[in-house]
C-alpha cells in the first residue's frame, strides 16, 4: 500500500515474493513504469509474469474481488497524512489480508494517523 516509486516492492520481488504494488490512481503511471523497467532485473527465474504488478487501489472504493484475502504480508509506507480515511484503511487492510497475514506499516511524522488506525481496528 502506498508503494510510491515501488522500491520496497521491487526489492521484495527480487527476493522471490509475489508482489502487487498499489497506490492512488494518479501515482500508478510512475509505479507501472518502474515495474516495467525493472521486471527482468528483479523477477526470479521461473516465476510467472504476474509475480510483479502495479495496481490502483483507493481505500474509499470497494476492493477489487481478485485482491480480497490475497495477501500474506502487507507493507505500507507513508500511509498517514492529514485527512487520511483511517476507517477505510483499516477496512482495506482487513479485506486484503489472509487469516494469518501480517501488516508492516512505516509511520512518518503523522503518528496520530497510526493511533487513529489502531483505534479503528480494535
HUGIKA-V495955 format. One line per field, one symbol per residue. phi: phi as a letter, one per 20 degrees, with the letter a starting at -180 (. if undefined). Layout:
phi->???
//
This chain:
phi->.mfmengfffffffeoffcdecafgfefgffffffffdgffdffgnefgfgcbdcebdfedgfggfeflddecddccledbgngffffffffgfffffgdfdcddedefeffffgfffffee
//
